[in-house]
Amino acid sequence: QVQLVEPGGGLVQPGGFLRPSCPASGFSFSRARMSWARQAPGKGLEWVSDINSSGWSTYYADSVKGRFTISRDNAKNTLYRQMNSLRAEDTAIYYCAKDRTTRGQGTLVTVSA
């Protein structure tokens, strides 16, 4: 059974940063393409970033390019997301996902002063 565990979200001030992780289990993590997605209040799902199985290829949505970094540690079966220079429009529920198919339960990140 695929399990993607996301830590509790939180409140951060504009310009701040977060580095949440997503420990994974129940599948061959080192062979899976992993992603982060988000859903802002009243909006649809946005795929924020992807990383291939070995970690050398990444994708970023224009909305986060240059501010967010996706990475992974295959030895620890964990996906990471470095979020810098946070903006109010980054407020959303963030999801860790496997192959853009299976998502975790999501965690709310609120960017506000």
Secondary structure, DSSP 8 states (H G I E B T S, - for coil): --EE-----EEE-TT--B--EEEEESS-GGGS-EEEEEE-TTS-EEEEEEE-TTSS-EEE-TTTTTTEEEEEETTTTEEEEEE-S--GGG-EEEEEEETTTEE---EEEEE--
